[in-house]
Amino acid sequence: MGDQFKNRMEETKRLIVTNPLMFAVSCDDIRIAPLAQFPYAVYYRLIGKVVVVAAVLHLARDPAIWQSRL
């Protein structure tokens, strides 16, 4: 299962890098990219052409966790 999670994470990373505007804006300028087959998501923002990941969290977790990292 760990390899599957790693593969889904890599797929999501490729999607974010190739098309960072693909995922919806959630709060302020943070975008959420869900991982296929897992209840996790990558929370990120764009600063110019740079993708900055704020967190990779389980979707049931409190969003304040990643918000405090900004």
N, C-alpha and C positions, 0 to 999 in steps of 0.2 A: 504494500500500500504506500510505503514511503516513496518508492520509485514512481508510482502513478502521480502522487502529489508533486514531486519534483518535475515530472514531465508537463503537468498542467501549468505549473508555475512558469516554466520555460516558454510554453505556448503563449501564455498571457503576457509575459514580458515581450515576446516578439511582436504581438499585436499592439502593445502600447508603444513600442519603439517605432514600428512602421506607420502607425496611424494614431498618434496620441489624442486626437480629437474624437476618436471613435466612441468613447465611453461618456456617459452622461455626467454632468456637473452635479455634485451633491450639495455641498455646503461651501459657500464662498467660491473658491476656484478649485476645490478638490474634486477629482474625478474618481469614480469607483469602477474597477474592472473585476468582475466576478471570475473565479476559477471554475472551469467546467468540472462537473462531477464532485465538487467539494463545496461545503458551505463557508468558503473563505473568499475574501476579496482583497485586491491591492488598492490602496488609497494613495493617490498621487496628485501632483500638480505640475503644471508647466511653468517654468521660469525662462522666458525666451524660448530657445529651442532645447532646453535641458529638462528632462523628466526627473522630478524629485519624488521619491517614494516616502510617504509619511508612515505607512504601516501596511502589514499584511495581517489581517485579523479575521477571526471567526465572525460570521455575520450576526451571531447572537450576542456578541460582546457589546459593551457600552461604547458608543462612538466617542465619548469624551476621552477615551484612552488615546486615540490617534489625534484628536483635536488638541490635546495638551502638548503634543510633540511639535506643533507648529510654532 
